[in-house]
Amino acid sequence: MKSFLLTILMAAGAVTALATPPNLAVESVFTRTELRRTGYDITITRQPNNYYRSISAERDPKLLKEVRALFEKDSKRADNYVERYDDGDERHVLNIPHEGRYINVGLSVDSDGSFRLFVQGEPEAFK
């Protein structure tokens, strides 16, 4: 009886683990209501095979510092990390595996301090 209960508990735990959301650190930026005002551009696109969110800001060094820290935290989960530096501009893209799919996270920072953060993937990867 004990082994049967243990088997059931392990199976339930495995199913629960398979159904966890990605919990990306950068996602917390998109839930901040104070960023839905002048000076920030937020885009959210939902399509059958694509989910995309981005936020752009001009010269907000405090937010950029926070976004860089969150991005760095997520980079530890990436299978692939691409970096590009050109004339003071920088581009970073992460490919993060989740639920058998990939979530792409990108950060572009211009030499004037403006930046854009995006998260993109198949909708099922975010469930």
Buried (B, 14 or more C-beta within 10 A) or exposed (E): EEEEEEEEEEEEEEEEEEEEEBEBBBBEBBEEEEBEEEEBEBEEEEEEEEBBBBBBBEEBEEBBEBBBEBBEEBBEBBEEEEEEEEEEEBBBBBBBBBBEBBBBBBBBBBEEEBBBBBBBBBEEBBE
